[in-house]
């Protein structure tokens, strides 16, 4: 049963990837998304590395990177606020 689901997942992912690469507008959008995710991951890594937010070290995972990529600096502050509420 797992092999069937894996096959469906791989086939649908390949189909989506082919559809995205066929249209020029999709390629541009995909490049922008990738660049934003890389910049967000780098910003989170640098903030954690230089320990600016010592008690609020944010994990680097798809959720935090996505929030930072979409919202920018307010996204980082939002994640810090959520972490403060959860920890206190």
C-alpha positions as protocol buffer text, in pm:
chain_id: "A"
residue {
  index: 1
  type: UNK
  ca { x: 0 y: 0 z: 0 }
}
residue {
  index: 2
  type: UNK
  ca { x: 284 y: 240 z: 81 }
}
residue {
  index: 3
  type: UNK
  ca { x: 438 y: 173 z: -259 }
}
residue {
  index: 4
  type: UNK
  ca { x: 115 y: 280 z: -428 }
}
residue {
  index: 5
  type: UNK
  ca { x: 105 y: 608 z: -235 }
}
residue {
  index: 6
  type: UNK
  ca { x: 473 y: 671 z: -304 }
}
residue {
  index: 7
  type: UNK
  ca { x: 417 y: 612 z: -676 }
}
residue {
  index: 8
  type: UNK
  ca { x: 121 y: 851 z: -681 }
}
residue {
  index: 9
  type: UNK
  ca { x: 322 y: 1114 z: -492 }
}
residue {
  index: 10
  type: UNK
  ca { x: 624 y: 1088 z: -723 }
}
residue {
  index: 11
  type: UNK
  ca { x: 409 y: 1097 z: -1037 }
}
residue {
  index: 12
  type: UNK
  ca { x: 206 y: 1398 z: -922 }
}
residue {
  index: 13
  type: UNK
  ca { x: 520 y: 1582 z: -806 }
}
residue {
  index: 14
  type: UNK
  ca { x: 686 y: 1519 z: -1142 }
}
residue {
  index: 15
  type: UNK
  ca { x: 374 y: 1640 z: -1322 }
}
residue {
  index: 16
  type: UNK
  ca { x: 362 y: 1957 z: -1115 }
}
residue {
  index: 17
  type: UNK
  ca { x: 731 y: 2023 z: -1172 }
}
residue {
  index: 18
  type: UNK
  ca { x: 691 y: 1977 z: -1549 }
}
residue {
  index: 19
  type: UNK
  ca { x: 390 y: 2211 z: -1553 }
}
residue {
  index: 20
  type: UNK
  ca { x: 584 y: 2476 z: -1360 }
}
residue {
  index: 21
  type: UNK
  ca { x: 880 y: 2460 z: -1595 }
}
residue {
  index: 22
  type: UNK
  ca { x: 671 y: 2480 z: -1914 }
}
residue {
  index: 23
  type: UNK
  ca { x: 539 y: 2830 z: -1860 }
}
residue {
  index: 24
  type: UNK
  ca { x: 783 y: 3125 z: -1845 }
}
residue {
  index: 25
  type: UNK
  ca { x: 580 y: 3311 z: -1582 }
}
residue {
  index: 26
  type: UNK
  ca { x: 588 y: 3005 z: -1356 }
}
residue {
  index: 27
  type: UNK
  ca { x: 965 y: 2978 z: -1391 }
}
residue {
  index: 28
  type: UNK
  ca { x: 1008 y: 3341 z: -1286 }
}
residue {
  index: 29
  type: UNK
  ca { x: 776 y: 3293 z: -989 }
}
residue {
  index: 30
  type: UNK
  ca { x: 951 y: 2972 z: -888 }
}
residue {
  index: 31
  type: UNK
  ca { x: 1288 y: 3147 z: -901 }
}
residue {
  index: 32
  type: UNK
  ca { x: 1157 y: 3429 z: -682 }
}
residue {
  index: 33
  type: UNK
  ca { x: 1020 y: 3184 z: -425 }
}
residue {
  index: 34
  type: UNK
  ca { x: 1348 y: 2995 z: -413 }
}
residue {
  index: 35
  type: UNK
  ca { x: 1548 y: 3315 z: -373 }
}
residue {
  index: 36
  type: UNK
  ca { x: 1320 y: 3438 z: -92 }
}
residue {
  index: 37
  type: UNK
  ca { x: 1349 y: 3103 z: 90 }
}
residue {
  index: 38
  type: UNK
  ca { x: 1730 y: 3110 z: 61 }
}
residue {
  index: 39
  type: UNK
  ca { x: 1746 y: 3467 z: 192 }
}
residue {
  index: 40
  type: UNK
  ca { x: 1510 y: 3384 z: 479 }
}
residue {
  index: 41
  type: UNK
  ca { x: 1707 y: 3072 z: 577 }
}
residue {
  index: 42
  type: UNK
  ca { x: 2030 y: 3271 z: 566 }
}
residue {
  index: 43
  type: UNK
  ca { x: 1882 y: 3549 z: 780 }
}
residue {
  index: 44
  type: UNK
  ca { x: 1758 y: 3300 z: 1042 }
}
residue {
  index: 45
  type: UNK
  ca { x: 2095 y: 3125 z: 1042 }
}
residue {
  index: 46
  type: UNK
  ca { x: 2285 y: 3452 z: 1086 }
}
residue {
  index: 47
  type: UNK
  ca { x: 2053 y: 3568 z: 1366 }
}
residue {
  index: 48
  type: UNK
  ca { x: 2096 y: 3238 z: 1547 }
}
residue {
  index: 49
  type: UNK
  ca { x: 2472 y: 3236 z: 1484 }
}
residue {
  index: 50
  type: UNK
  ca { x: 2544 y: 3585 z: 1619 }
}
residue {
  index: 51
  type: UNK
  ca { x: 2303 y: 3521 z: 1907 }
}
residue {
  index: 52
  type: UNK
  ca { x: 2109 y: 3845 z: 1870 }
}
residue {
  index: 53
  type: UNK
  ca { x: 1800 y: 3669 z: 2002 }
}
residue {
  index: 54
  type: UNK
  ca { x: 1972 y: 3465 z: 2273 }
}
residue {
  index: 55
  type: UNK
  ca { x: 1668 y: 3343 z: 2466 }
}
residue {
  index: 56
  type: UNK
  ca { x: 1465 y: 3322 z: 2142 }
}
residue {
  index: 57
  type: UNK
  ca { x: 1677 y: 3101 z: 1916 }
}
residue {
  index: 58
  type: UNK
  ca { x: 1441 y: 3017 z: 1632 }
}
residue {
  index: 59
  type: UNK
  ca { x: 1469 y: 2676 z: 1468 }
}
residue {
  index: 60
  type: UNK
  ca { x: 1538 y: 2663 z: 1098 }
}
residue {
  index: 61
  type: UNK
  ca { x: 1256 y: 2455 z: 950 }
}
residue {
  index: 62
  type: UNK
  ca { x: 1015 y: 2502 z: 657 }
}
residue {
  index: 63
  type: UNK
  ca { x: 755 y: 2678 z: 874 }
}
residue {
  index: 64
  type: UNK
  ca { x: 990 y: 2942 z: 1014 }
}
residue {
  index: 65
  type: UNK
  ca { x: 1163 y: 2990 z: 679 }
}
residue {
  index: 66
  type: UNK
  ca { x: 827 y: 3030 z: 503 }
}
residue {
  index: 67
  type: UNK
  ca { x: 701 y: 3277 z: 761 }
}
residue {
  index: 68
  type: UNK
  ca { x: 1020 y: 3479 z: 734 }
}
residue {
  index: 69
  type: UNK
  ca { x: 1018 y: 3463 z: 353 }
}
residue {
  index: 70
  type: UNK
  ca { x: 660 y: 3589 z: 329 }
}
residue {
  index: 71
  type: UNK
  ca { x: 655 y: 3844 z: 613 }
}
residue {
  index: 72
  type: UNK
  ca { x: 1021 y: 3945 z: 641 }
}
residue {
  index: 73
  type: UNK
  ca { x: 1131 y: 4117 z: 964 }
}
residue {
  index: 74
  type: UNK
  ca { x: 776 y: 4129 z: 1106 }
}
residue {
  index: 75
  type: UNK
  ca { x: 767 y: 3752 z: 1052 }
}
residue {
  index: 76
  type: UNK
  ca { x: 1078 y: 3707 z: 1267 }
}
residue {
  index: 77
  type: UNK
  ca { x: 925 y: 3928 z: 1535 }
}
residue {
  index: 78
  type: UNK
  ca { x: 600 y: 3731 z: 1512 }
}
residue {
  index: 79
  type: UNK
  ca { x: 786 y: 3402 z: 1561 }
}
residue {
  index: 80
  type: UNK
  ca { x: 975 y: 3549 z: 1858 }
}
residue {
  index: 81
  type: UNK
  ca { x: 647 y: 3666 z: 2011 }
}
residue {
  index: 82
  type: UNK
  ca { x: 487 y: 3325 z: 1966 }
}
residue {
  index: 83
  type: UNK
  ca { x: 791 y: 3159 z: 2121 }
}
residue {
  index: 84
  type: UNK
  ca { x: 779 y: 3404 z: 2414 }
}
residue {
  index: 85
  type: UNK
  ca { x: 411 y: 3329 z: 2477 }
}
residue {
  index: 86
  type: UNK
  ca { x: 472 y: 2955 z: 2463 }
}
residue {
  index: 87
  type: UNK
  ca { x: 778 y: 2964 z: 2690 }
}
residue {
  index: 88
  type: UNK
  ca { x: 631 y: 3195 z: 2956 }
}
